[in-house]
Amino acid sequence: MTPPFLPLERIREAAVFEIIGVDFTGPVYLKGGEKAWICIFTFAVFRAVHFETLKSLDVASFLMALRRHIARRGRPSIIFSDNGTNFVGLSNELERVDLEKVTGDENLQGIEWKFNPPSTPWWEGFWERLIGILKRLLRRTLKKSCLDYVEMLTVLLDCEAIINPRR
């Protein structure tokens, strides 16, 4: 029996956040009964994380989160994700529309999107583990407190600062 091998993209040398996995966790409940979701971008080689908070799971909200990620961390060349409708929808839009002409943002062109096969949750292991770490940090930090949107952004940045320098 041949041992399972990791894809080359997950073990080769790469710039930080050049090859990423993306997923959502949540919802988290904010003050006033408002819901938000946390989008996790994780570097596929060394597991650095970047968190974005979204108020909706639609394609437009995810596009804005991806643009914020690119503005802060640089454009990825490869994105791994599950087959969520927002990921598939954005991937289809990126292939169909010349975003440079529409938005003036040439950073979104040339991203290769790799979807996990359907019904294979074990392919998501490298970001699901980091989601578990984030949830544990949030439970320990927040306990039963309810934050507003800006406070949640700040706490998520604190969580990034705790997770990223680990060895």
Residue pairs with C-beta under 8 A, 6 or more apart in sequence:
9 19
9 44
9 78
9 80
9 114
10 19
10 44
10 45
10 126
11 45
12 45
13 45
14 43
14 44
14 45
15 74
16 43
16 46
16 48
16 73
16 74
17 41
17 43
17 48
17 50
17 69
17 73
17 74
17 76
18 43
18 74
18 76
18 77
18 78
19 43
19 44
19 45
19 76
19 77
19 78
19 80
20 41
20 42
20 43
20 44
20 76
20 78
20 79
20 80
21 41
21 42
21 44
21 79
21 80
21 81
21 124
21 126
21 127
22 39
22 40
22 41
22 42
22 66
22 79
22 80
22 81
22 87
22 127
23 39
23 40
23 81
23 82
23 84
23 124
23 127
23 128
23 131
24 37
24 38
24 39
24 40
24 54
24 57
24 84
24 86
25 37
25 38
25 40
25 131
25 134
25 135
26 35
26 36
26 37
26 38
27 35
27 36
27 37
28 35
28 36
28 37
28 38
28 138
28 152
29 35
29 146
30 36
30 146
30 147
30 148
30 149
30 152
31 146
31 147
31 148
32 148
34 55
34 149
35 55
36 53
36 54
36 55
36 149
36 152
37 53
37 54
37 55
37 56
37 57
38 51
38 52
38 53
38 54
38 134
38 156
39 51
39 52
39 53
39 54
39 62
39 65
40 49
40 50
40 51
40 127
40 130
40 131
40 134
41 49
41 50
41 51
41 52
41 69
41 73
42 48
42 49
42 50
42 126
42 127
42 130
43 49
44 78
44 80
44 126
47 126
47 130
48 164
49 130
49 134
49 160
49 163
49 164
50 69
50 72
50 73
50 160
51 134
51 156
51 157
51 159
51 160
52 65
52 68
52 69
53 149
53 152
53 153
53 156
54 61
54 62
54 64
54 65
55 61
55 149
57 84
57 86
58 86
59 85
59 86
59 89
59 90
59 93
61 86
62 86
62 87
62 90
63 90
63 93
66 90
66 108
67 105
67 107
67 108
70 76
70 107
70 108
75 107
75 108
75 110
75 111
76 111
77 110
77 111
77 112
78 111
78 112
78 113
78 114
79 111
79 112
79 113
79 114
80 114
80 115
80 116
81 87
81 113
81 114
81 115
81 116
82 115
82 116
82 123
82 124
83 115
83 116
83 118
87 113
87 115
88 115
91 113
91 115
94 108
94 109
94 111
94 113
98 109
99 105
99 106
99 108
99 109
100 106
100 108
100 109
116 123
116 124
117 123
121 128
130 163
133 163
134 159
134 163
137 159
137 162
137 163
138 155
138 159
141 155
141 158
141 159
142 155
147 155
